[in-house]
Amino acid sequence: MKQVQVIGLEGIPEVRPGDNIVEIILNALSASGIRLDNGDIIAITEKIVSKAEGRLYKLDDIQPSKKALELSNKIGKDPRIIELVLRESKEIIGFGEHFIIVETKQGFICANGGVDQSNVSSGMVKLLPKDPDESAYEIRTSLEEKTGKKLGVIIVDSWGRPFRYGTVGFVIGASGITVLWDRRGHRDLYNRRLEVTRVAVGDALAAFASLIFGEANEGIPCAVIKGLNFLGSGKASDLLRDKRIDIFRR
């Protein structure tokens, strides 16, 4: 019988710039009595990674540009936040009431470029990690060194999706796992050869973990996923579709 566990790590303190995420995770594991095994995957919210990396700004320190002011008038969003979104973006894809869809400098397409005010101090705003795949790599290698276990690490953010209501966890940084599982050439139950199937393992894991993290005051920014065999060498960037073959951006 196949079984999967997602265990939330409770009791993690407020993360501040300069904090050591690995030590925080290890302390939470110890306090919870959870032992890591080979093959475990550590899921972490991007919020605590961003905070530890100092990706925080005071809104009062942001001077909106002319373009930010123009967009603010169109969509009714704070021009200071729009200014940060523009700074973090390569391209504006579209916009609606109170949001902008952009391609971030990391290559993600999401609302407001990941610029977020939830679960940060009043008057502050948080940006995405500059290089989430690198952040995941550094966390994983340090955890493996300190625990002696072979692990995977994913960094998770919550985004909306086209055509559907609600947010879902997406992987924005990964290390030590197979992020995109290519099933082409495999056979189905009727022995038909799969032609196009590739499984977004990283996003599936992120969505799973986000149910434990919650979106409000749950206070669980990290979880351990046990029972899956997806260790590998992928990165979250493996999931980014080339603009030239993306029918929605032609």
Secondary structure per residue as TSV (DSSP state, phi and psi in degrees):
chain	resnum	aa	ss	phi	psi
A	1	M	-	360.0	126.1
A	2	K	-	-83.1	135.0
A	3	Q	-	-135.6	143.0
A	4	V	-	-127.3	137.9
A	5	Q	E	-118.9	139.5
A	6	V	E	-123.2	113.4
A	7	I	E	-111.8	115.3
A	8	G	E	-76.1	139.5
A	9	L	-	-94.7	112.0
A	10	E	-	-93.8	165.4
A	11	G	-	81.2	11.3
A	12	I	-	-74.7	127.4
A	13	P	-	-73.6	169.6
A	14	E	-	-58.4	124.9
A	15	V	-	-87.3	137.3
A	16	R	-	-124.3	160.1
A	17	P	T	-53.1	131.4
A	18	G	T	93.4	-10.4
A	19	D	-	-65.0	151.9
A	20	N	-	-93.6	106.2
A	21	I	H	-61.0	-39.9
A	22	V	H	-62.2	-46.0
A	23	E	H	-63.6	-37.7
A	24	I	H	-62.6	-44.3
A	25	I	H	-64.5	-44.9
A	26	L	H	-62.7	-39.9
A	27	N	H	-64.5	-40.3
A	28	A	H	-67.6	-38.4
A	29	L	H	-62.1	-45.2
A	30	S	H	-62.8	-44.5
A	31	A	H	-66.3	-30.1
A	32	S	H	-88.0	-10.3
A	33	G	T	71.8	25.9
A	34	I	-	-96.4	128.0
A	35	R	-	-101.3	134.0
A	36	L	-	-82.2	143.2
A	37	D	-	-120.6	159.3
A	38	N	T	-56.0	133.6
A	39	G	T	96.0	-10.4
A	40	D	-	-66.0	149.2
A	41	I	E	-118.5	126.4
A	42	I	E	-96.0	118.5
A	43	A	E	-102.4	132.6
A	44	I	E	-132.9	136.0
A	45	T	E	-69.1	143.2
A	46	E	H	-63.7	-22.5
A	47	K	H	-61.5	-45.7
A	48	I	H	-74.2	-28.5
A	49	V	H	-66.9	-45.9
A	50	S	H	-61.2	-43.1
A	51	K	H	-61.6	-46.8
A	52	A	H	-62.1	-33.3
A	53	E	T	-85.5	3.5
A	54	G	T	73.5	27.9
A	55	R	-	-87.0	51.4
A	56	L	E	-121.0	143.2
A	57	Y	E	-132.6	147.0
A	58	K	E	-84.0	127.7
A	59	L	G	-60.4	-34.3
A	60	D	G	-65.8	-16.0
A	61	D	G	-89.7	-3.9
A	62	I	-	-95.8	125.0
A	63	Q	-	-101.4	111.3
A	64	P	-	-66.9	141.4
A	65	S	-	-80.3	172.2
A	66	K	H	-60.1	-41.3
A	67	K	H	-64.6	-39.3
A	68	A	H	-64.0	-40.1
A	69	L	H	-65.5	-39.9
A	70	E	H	-63.6	-45.5
A	71	L	H	-66.3	-35.4
A	72	S	H	-59.6	-41.3
A	73	N	H	-66.2	-31.2
A	74	K	H	-77.1	-40.5
A	75	I	H	-113.3	-5.1
A	76	G	-	72.4	37.5
A	77	K	-	-119.3	149.6
A	78	D	-	-50.8	122.1
A	79	P	H	-62.7	-24.4
A	80	R	H	-69.0	-39.1
A	81	I	H	-68.4	-41.3
A	82	I	H	-60.2	-39.5
A	83	E	H	-58.5	-43.9
A	84	L	H	-65.7	-39.0
A	85	V	H	-59.9	-44.4
A	86	L	H	-63.1	-40.6
A	87	R	H	-64.8	-30.6
A	88	E	T	-90.9	2.0
A	89	S	E	-117.3	153.1
A	90	K	E	-96.9	-29.2
A	91	E	E	-157.3	140.3
A	92	I	E	-88.5	123.8
A	93	I	E	-90.5	-38.9
A	94	G	E	179.4	174.2
A	95	F	E	-153.4	160.1
A	96	G	E	-144.2	-163.0
A	97	E	T	-67.5	114.6
A	98	H	T	74.1	11.0
A	99	F	E	-149.1	156.6
A	100	I	E	-127.9	134.0
A	101	I	E	-95.3	123.7
A	102	V	E	-134.1	162.8
A	103	E	E	-96.5	119.9
A	104	T	E	-77.6	169.0
A	105	K	T	-63.7	-22.9
A	106	Q	T	-80.6	-11.2
A	107	G	S	102.2	1.3
A	108	F	-	-83.3	147.0
A	109	I	E	-109.8	114.8
A	110	C	E	-158.5	168.6
A	111	A	E	-72.3	131.7
A	112	N	G	58.8	21.9
A	113	G	G	59.7	22.4
A	114	G	G	78.3	2.6
A	115	V	-	-72.9	126.8
A	116	D	B	-145.4	143.2
A	117	Q	-	-110.5	-4.2
A	118	S	T	-74.8	142.0
A	119	N	T	56.1	35.1
A	120	V	S	-130.5	162.3
A	121	S	-	-61.4	154.2
A	122	S	T	-57.5	134.6
A	123	G	T	84.1	1.1
A	124	M	E	-110.1	160.7
A	125	V	E	-142.3	149.6
A	126	K	E	-117.3	140.0
A	127	L	-	-105.7	165.0
A	128	L	-	-68.5	156.6
A	129	P	-	-56.1	145.9
A	130	K	S	-63.0	-40.9
A	131	D	-	-139.4	83.0
A	132	P	H	-60.5	-35.0
A	133	D	H	-63.3	-41.1
A	134	E	H	-67.0	-39.5
A	135	S	H	-61.1	-43.8
A	136	A	H	-63.0	-40.6
A	137	Y	H	-61.6	-45.8
A	138	E	H	-64.6	-40.5
A	139	I	H	-66.3	-44.7
A	140	R	H	-62.7	-48.9
A	141	T	H	-64.4	-35.6
A	142	S	H	-69.2	-42.0
A	143	L	H	-62.8	-42.2
A	144	E	H	-64.0	-39.9
A	145	E	H	-63.6	-38.8
A	146	K	H	-83.6	-24.1
A	147	T	H	-106.0	-19.8
A	148	G	-	74.2	14.3
A	149	K	-	-109.1	154.3
A	150	K	-	-91.6	116.5
A	151	L	-	-128.4	166.0
A	152	G	E	-119.1	154.6
A	153	V	E	-134.5	133.7
A	154	I	E	-126.4	145.1
A	155	I	E	-110.8	130.1
A	156	V	E	-119.8	136.8
A	157	D	E	-128.2	157.9
A	158	S	E	-104.3	125.4
A	159	W	E	-130.6	157.8
A	160	G	E	-81.6	174.7
A	161	R	E	-134.1	150.7
A	162	P	T	-61.1	143.4
A	163	F	T	74.4	-1.0
A	164	R	E	-139.9	147.8
A	165	Y	E	-79.1	156.4
A	166	G	E	92.4	156.4
A	167	T	E	-98.6	156.6
A	168	V	E	-140.2	148.5
A	169	G	E	-69.2	132.0
A	170	F	E	-121.3	147.3
A	171	V	E	-82.9	128.1
A	172	I	E	-114.9	-11.9
A	173	G	E	-148.8	140.3
A	174	A	E	-153.0	150.1
A	175	S	E	-155.8	135.5
A	176	G	S	84.3	8.1
A	177	I	B	-130.2	162.3
A	178	T	-	-82.7	108.8
A	179	V	S	-82.7	-38.3
A	180	L	S	-123.8	111.9
A	181	W	E	-95.4	110.0
A	182	D	E	-84.3	111.4
A	183	R	-	-100.9	4.3
A	184	R	T	-61.6	134.0
A	185	G	T	95.0	-16.9
A	186	H	-	-76.0	166.7
A	187	R	B	-109.6	143.8
A	188	D	-	-88.8	-171.8
A	189	L	T	-64.5	-19.9
A	190	Y	T	-103.5	16.2
A	191	N	-	66.6	18.9
A	192	R	-	-81.8	140.6
A	193	R	B	-78.6	128.3
A	194	L	-	-72.3	132.7
A	195	E	S	-103.9	-34.0
A	196	V	S	-128.6	-5.3
A	197	T	-	-72.2	120.4
A	198	R	E	-131.7	134.6
A	199	V	E	-102.4	126.8
A	200	A	-	-81.5	74.7
A	201	V	H	-57.4	-43.1
A	202	G	H	-58.7	-44.4
A	203	D	H	-69.9	-35.9
A	204	A	H	-62.7	-43.0
A	205	L	H	-64.7	-40.9
A	206	A	H	-64.3	-42.3
A	207	A	H	-64.1	-40.4
A	208	F	H	-60.4	-50.2
A	209	A	H	-65.6	-33.3
A	210	S	H	-65.3	-23.6
A	211	L	H	-66.8	-28.6
A	212	I	H	-82.0	-40.1
A	213	F	H	-62.0	-42.5
A	214	G	-	77.1	178.4
A	215	E	S	-124.6	-0.4
A	216	A	S	-122.0	-111.3
A	217	N	S	-107.5	26.5
A	218	E	-	-63.1	-33.5
A	219	G	-	69.2	32.1
A	220	I	-	-121.8	92.3
A	221	P	-	-95.2	7.9
A	222	C	E	-151.2	144.8
A	223	A	E	-146.5	155.9
A	224	V	E	-110.7	125.5
A	225	I	E	-102.8	122.0
A	226	K	E	-120.3	148.2
A	227	G	S	102.0	3.1
A	228	L	-	-113.9	154.1
A	229	N	-	-117.9	75.1
A	230	F	-	-124.9	23.3
A	231	L	B	-65.7	143.0
A	232	G	S	-174.6	-152.7
A	233	S	S	-127.6	27.4
A	234	G	-	-83.4	170.9
A	235	K	-	-133.0	156.9
A	236	A	G	-60.9	-31.1
A	237	S	G	-64.3	-15.6
A	238	D	G	-62.3	-20.9
A	239	L	G	-90.0	-6.1
A	240	L	-	-78.6	120.8
A	241	R	-	-76.9	135.1
A	242	D	-	-61.7	129.3
A	243	K	G	-55.6	-33.0
A	244	R	G	-66.4	-22.1
A	245	I	G	-115.8	13.0
A	246	D	-	-93.0	108.5
A	247	I	G	-66.3	-20.5
A	248	F	G	-82.1	-10.0
A	249	R	G	-118.0	8.6
A	250	R	-	-70.7	360.0
